[in-house]
């Protein structure tokens, strides 16, 4: 009996070690995203029919005093806010329902609102995802500070891009492609996502500056969670002796500023990855779906709660960026329609909108199928 309980409920079990951390990470990210839509929608005077974490059949729920149904649904792979006048969870307008609304309901229906209110409500979801990441990093920096190392070259790997470019031990990085750097992590961040791209480095050497160009090559490395990742490297090594690691502490205000910078770097890096992926310059196995997220959640949980919340921040940024892609039914697709409406002075025709939604839904489903295939068979 004890062995059975240990198998089912132990920290290394599938339930406690993987499923629960996965549900925690995904639920927090989805809840914050949908809460962004809900809060800004309510602020704009839009009526909300349902707020759901998950899709499919309702498991539990309740109605609040405004008539909104708050519920937890059976398929925990997302969520939605359904506004008055929506046909479905993607906020597709339902012309039939809008026509049948009472005058009072028509005033609070989503699709009868000015375009700026609809745009603000839609963009609030991704915006709250980015704010969640900023909040997580601000708290972590306030509590733990940040360990940094000086951007100094200790060793140059033989036959590496750095060796071919003329890097020498003792060189200190000044800038990478025109962007000043202060830590070795800055250099790694700017190089790791640019395999195959020539990069211009300015280095301090013997009292002066030298300018060298190196093209990062792809190398497999094991990250802190034990996953094998492919990143760009130029072949320089930083050691404790040369890097002189130090812990930087922050006041809450300083931590917030640092968190904004770090979140901005993650957004830029994710956007860069997606652009390179579309043109076939990134490994398809770097993209994963729910199975991969569940695996990483379990790995993070074993390292401690602070690793789990860092994963929440990373996933939150990713979800925010994906939702801003200009593809219906994603938030970015809605924003494209609203931009066209603002320019033309009238909504896009229902026929055109329906056709684009069908294509967009096909693309979204194809992407979901792709990442599921990667999770289960492809990588």
matplotlib code that plots the C-alpha trace (Angstrom):
import matplotlib.pyplot as plt

x = [0.0, 2.8, 4.7, 1.5, 1.0, 4.7, 4.4, 1.2, 2.0, 5.8, 7.8, 9.1, 5.6, 3.9, 1.1, 3.2, 6.4, 5.0, 1.2, 0.7, 3.6, 2.4, -1.1, 0.2, 2.4, -0.2, -3.1, -1.2, -0.2, -3.7, -5.5, -3.4, -3.9, -7.6, -7.8, -6.2, -9.1, -11.7, -10.5, -10.0, -13.2, -15.1, -13.3, -14.5, -18.1, -18.3, -20.5, -18.9, -20.8, -18.1, -14.6, -13.1, -9.9, -9.7, -12.0, -14.7, -17.2, -17.4, -16.2, -17.1, -18.3, -20.4, -22.2, -21.2, -23.6, -23.0, -24.1, -20.6, -20.1, -16.7, -15.7, -13.0, -13.3, -12.1, -9.3, -6.6, -4.8, -6.0, -8.9, -11.2, -13.4, -16.7, -18.2, -21.8, -22.5, -19.7, -20.5, -17.8, -14.7, -12.7, -14.8, -16.2, -19.2, -22.6, -24.8, -27.9, -27.3, -26.5, -29.8, -31.7, -30.1, -32.1, -31.3, -29.5, -27.4, -26.6, -24.9, -22.5, -22.0, -18.4, -18.9, -21.0, -18.2, -15.9, -12.9, -10.4, -12.3, -12.2, -8.5, -7.6, -9.5, -7.8, -4.3, -4.7, -4.3, -0.7, 0.1, -0.8, 1.4, 4.4, 3.5, 3.4, 6.9, 8.1, 6.5, 8.1, 11.6, 11.2, 10.4, 13.2, 15.7, 14.6, 14.9, 18.0, 19.8, 21.6, 25.0, 27.0, 30.5, 32.8, 32.7, 36.3, 37.7, 39.6, 40.1, 39.6, 38.5, 40.8, 39.3, 36.3, 34.8, 36.5, 39.9, 39.4, 38.4, 41.5, 40.1, 42.7, 42.6, 42.3, 40.1, 37.2, 33.9, 32.9, 30.0, 28.2, 26.9, 26.9, 25.1, 27.3, 27.7, 28.4, 28.4, 29.4, 25.7, 25.0, 27.4, 25.9, 22.4, 23.3, 25.2, 23.2, 20.2, 22.2, 24.0, 25.1, 24.9, 28.2, 28.4, 30.7, 32.5, 34.4, 36.9, 39.3, 42.9, 46.2, 44.7, 42.8, 39.8, 39.9, 37.0, 36.5, 33.8, 32.8, 29.9, 28.5, 28.2, 25.6, 26.5, 24.5, 24.5, 22.7, 20.7, 20.1, 17.0, 18.9, 17.5, 19.8, 19.5, 21.1, 22.5, 25.0, 28.5, 31.7, 34.0, 35.1, 35.2, 34.8, 36.1, 35.8, 39.3, 38.6, 34.9, 35.2, 31.6, 29.7, 26.2, 24.3, 21.6, 18.6, 16.1, 12.5, 12.6, 15.9, 14.6, 11.6, 13.7, 16.0, 13.0, 11.7, 15.0, 15.2, 11.6, 12.4, 15.4, 13.3, 10.6, 13.3, 15.0, 11.7, 10.7, 14.1, 13.7, 10.3, 11.5, 14.5, 12.2, 9.8, 12.7, 14.1, 17.1, 16.2, 15.9, 12.2, 12.9, 13.3, 9.5, 7.4, 3.8, 2.0, 4.1, 7.3, 6.0, 4.9, 8.3, 10.1, 7.6, 8.5, 12.2, 11.8, 9.8, 12.7, 15.0, 12.7, 9.8, 11.9, 12.6, 8.9, 8.1, 10.9, 9.3, 6.0, 7.6, 9.3, 6.1, 4.0, 6.2, 6.0, 2.2, 2.0, 4.1, 2.2, -1.1, 0.1, 0.8, -1.5, -3.4, -7.1, -8.4, -5.4, -5.4, -3.1, -5.6, -8.3, -6.1, -5.4, -9.2, -9.6, -6.7, -8.4, -11.7, -10.0, -8.5, -11.5, -14.0, -16.2, -15.8, -14.4, -17.2, -18.5, -17.8, -14.1, -13.8, -15.3, -12.9, -9.8, -11.0, -11.2, -7.7, -6.4, -8.0, -6.4, -3.0, -3.5, -4.6, -1.7, 0.7, -0.8, -0.5, 3.1, 4.1, 2.2, 4.1, 7.4, 6.5, 5.5, 7.4, 9.4, 12.3]
y = [0.0, 2.4, 1.6, 2.2, 5.6, 6.5, 5.6, 7.7, 10.6, 10.7, 13.7, 11.6, 10.3, 11.4, 13.1, 15.2, 15.4, 16.4, 16.8, 19.2, 21.5, 21.5, 22.4, 25.1, 26.7, 26.7, 27.7, 30.8, 31.9, 31.3, 32.9, 36.1, 36.3, 35.9, 38.2, 40.9, 40.6, 40.5, 43.5, 45.8, 44.6, 45.4, 48.8, 49.5, 48.7, 45.4, 42.6, 39.2, 36.0, 33.5, 33.3, 29.8, 28.1, 25.2, 24.2, 21.6, 20.4, 22.4, 20.7, 23.3, 26.9, 29.7, 32.8, 36.2, 39.1, 40.5, 37.2, 36.1, 32.3, 31.6, 28.0, 25.3, 23.2, 19.7, 20.3, 22.4, 23.6, 27.2, 29.4, 32.1, 35.1, 35.1, 38.6, 39.5, 39.1, 36.6, 33.5, 31.4, 31.5, 33.2, 36.3, 35.8, 38.1, 36.4, 38.6, 36.6, 37.0, 40.7, 41.2, 39.4, 41.4, 43.8, 47.5, 47.3, 44.2, 45.8, 48.6, 46.2, 43.8, 43.5, 44.0, 47.2, 49.0, 51.6, 50.0, 51.4, 49.6, 46.3, 46.7, 47.6, 44.6, 42.3, 43.6, 43.4, 39.6, 39.6, 42.8, 41.1, 38.1, 40.5, 42.2, 38.8, 38.1, 41.6, 41.0, 37.6, 38.8, 41.9, 39.7, 37.3, 40.1, 41.8, 38.5, 36.9, 39.6, 38.7, 37.0, 38.5, 38.0, 40.4, 40.1, 38.9, 36.1, 33.5, 30.9, 30.7, 27.2, 25.9, 25.9, 28.0, 31.0, 33.2, 31.7, 32.2, 35.8, 36.6, 36.7, 36.4, 35.5, 38.7, 40.5, 42.3, 42.7, 46.3, 45.9, 43.3, 44.6, 48.1, 47.3, 47.9, 45.0, 44.9, 41.2, 38.0, 37.0, 40.0, 38.5, 35.0, 36.4, 38.4, 35.5, 32.4, 33.1, 34.1, 31.0, 31.6, 35.4, 37.4, 39.5, 42.5, 42.6, 45.5, 44.3, 46.2, 44.9, 46.4, 49.8, 50.2, 48.8, 46.2, 45.3, 41.6, 39.8, 36.2, 34.0, 31.8, 28.1, 25.7, 23.7, 21.4, 22.2, 21.0, 23.7, 24.0, 21.7, 19.0, 19.5, 19.4, 22.7, 24.0, 27.5, 29.7, 30.0, 31.7, 29.5, 31.7, 30.6, 32.7, 31.4, 32.4, 33.9, 36.1, 36.7, 37.6, 36.7, 39.1, 39.3, 42.5, 43.4, 45.6, 47.8, 47.0, 49.9, 48.8, 45.3, 46.4, 48.3, 45.3, 43.0, 45.3, 45.0, 41.3, 40.7, 43.0, 40.8, 37.7, 39.2, 40.2, 36.8, 35.0, 37.2, 36.6, 32.8, 32.8, 34.8, 32.5, 29.5, 30.6, 30.8, 27.4, 28.6, 27.1, 23.5, 22.4, 20.4, 23.7, 24.1, 22.0, 21.7, 20.6, 17.4, 19.3, 22.0, 19.3, 17.7, 21.0, 21.9, 18.6, 19.3, 22.8, 21.6, 19.3, 22.3, 24.4, 26.7, 29.6, 27.6, 27.0, 30.7, 31.5, 29.0, 30.7, 34.0, 32.4, 30.7, 33.8, 35.8, 33.1, 32.9, 36.7, 36.8, 33.9, 35.6, 38.8, 36.9, 38.4, 35.2, 34.9, 33.6, 34.8, 38.2, 39.6, 38.6, 40.5, 43.6, 43.4, 43.6, 46.5, 48.3, 47.9, 49.0, 52.2, 53.0, 52.3, 53.7, 50.6, 46.9, 44.3, 42.4, 39.3, 37.2, 38.3, 37.9, 34.4, 33.4, 34.7, 33.1, 29.7, 30.0, 31.2, 28.4, 25.9, 27.5, 27.4, 23.8, 22.9, 24.5, 22.7, 19.4, 20.2, 20.8, 17.7, 15.7, 17.1, 16.2, 12.7, 11.5, 14.1, 14.8]
z = [0.0, 0.9, -2.2, -4.3, -2.6, -3.1, -6.8, -7.2, -4.9, -4.6, -5.8, -8.7, -9.7, -12.9, -10.9, -8.4, -10.4, -13.8, -14.1, -11.1, -11.9, -15.6, -14.6, -12.2, -14.8, -17.6, -15.4, -14.1, -17.6, -19.1, -16.1, -16.3, -20.1, -19.9, -16.9, -19.0, -21.5, -18.8, -16.7, -19.7, -21.2, -18.0, -17.8, -21.3, -20.3, -22.2, -20.8, -20.1, -20.5, -19.4, -18.1, -18.6, -17.7, -20.1, -23.0, -23.4, -20.8, -17.6, -14.4, -11.8, -12.0, -10.6, -11.7, -10.2, -9.6, -13.1, -14.7, -15.7, -15.6, -14.0, -14.8, -14.9, -18.0, -18.8, -21.3, -19.5, -22.6, -22.7, -21.8, -23.0, -22.1, -24.0, -24.3, -24.9, -28.6, -29.3, -31.4, -29.6, -27.5, -30.3, -30.1, -33.6, -34.0, -34.0, -36.2, -35.3, -31.6, -31.9, -33.7, -31.0, -28.1, -26.1, -26.3, -22.9, -23.9, -27.3, -25.5, -23.7, -26.6, -27.6, -31.4, -30.9, -29.1, -30.6, -32.3, -29.8, -26.9, -28.8, -29.6, -26.0, -24.7, -27.2, -26.7, -22.9, -22.9, -24.3, -22.4, -19.1, -20.0, -20.4, -17.1, -15.4, -16.6, -15.4, -12.0, -11.6, -12.5, -10.3, -7.3, -8.0, -8.4, -5.2, -3.2, -4.8, -6.8, -9.9, -10.4, -13.2, -14.7, -16.5, -20.3, -20.6, -22.8, -20.7, -23.5, -27.2, -28.4, -31.2, -34.7, -33.5, -35.2, -32.5, -33.3, -37.0, -36.3, -34.2, -30.6, -27.9, -24.2, -22.2, -24.7, -23.1, -25.0, -25.5, -27.9, -30.1, -33.4, -32.0, -28.7, -25.6, -23.2, -19.5, -18.6, -20.3, -20.2, -22.5, -25.0, -24.8, -25.2, -28.3, -29.9, -29.0, -31.3, -34.3, -35.6, -39.2, -39.0, -39.2, -36.0, -35.5, -32.1, -30.6, -27.9, -25.6, -26.1, -24.9, -24.1, -27.4, -29.3, -32.0, -34.3, -35.3, -37.2, -36.3, -37.4, -34.6, -35.2, -33.9, -30.8, -28.6, -25.0, -21.9, -20.1, -16.4, -16.6, -18.3, -21.8, -24.9, -26.8, -30.0, -29.7, -31.6, -30.1, -31.3, -29.1, -26.3, -22.6, -19.5, -16.2, -12.5, -12.6, -15.6, -15.1, -11.4, -10.6, -8.3, -6.9, -7.7, -5.3, -6.2, -4.4, -5.4, -7.9, -9.4, -9.6, -11.5, -14.1, -14.5, -14.9, -17.7, -19.4, -19.1, -20.3, -23.3, -24.1, -23.9, -26.2, -28.7, -28.6, -29.0, -31.9, -33.5, -33.1, -34.7, -37.7, -38.2, -37.7, -40.5, -43.0, -41.9, -40.0, -36.6, -35.5, -35.5, -32.3, -30.4, -30.6, -28.4, -27.2, -24.1, -23.6, -23.7, -21.4, -19.0, -19.1, -18.5, -15.7, -13.9, -14.3, -13.0, -10.0, -9.0, -8.8, -6.6, -6.7, -8.0, -11.1, -11.6, -11.4, -13.9, -16.2, -15.7, -16.8, -19.9, -21.0, -20.3, -22.7, -25.3, -25.0, -25.3, -28.5, -30.1, -29.5, -31.2, -34.4, -37.1, -37.6, -36.7, -34.3, -32.3, -30.7, -33.4, -36.1, -34.3, -34.1, -37.9, -38.5, -36.1, -37.8, -41.2, -39.7, -38.2, -41.6, -43.7, -41.3, -41.4, -40.3, -42.6, -44.4, -42.7, -45.8, -45.9, -42.1, -42.3, -45.1, -43.2, -40.0, -41.7, -43.1, -39.8, -37.9, -40.3, -39.7, -35.9, -35.9, -38.3, -35.9, -32.9, -34.8, -35.7, -32.0, -30.9, -33.5, -32.3, -28.7, -29.4, -32.5, -34.3, -31.9]

ax = plt.figure().add_subplot(projection="3d")
ax.plot(x, y, z, "-o")
ax.set_aspect("equal")
plt.show()
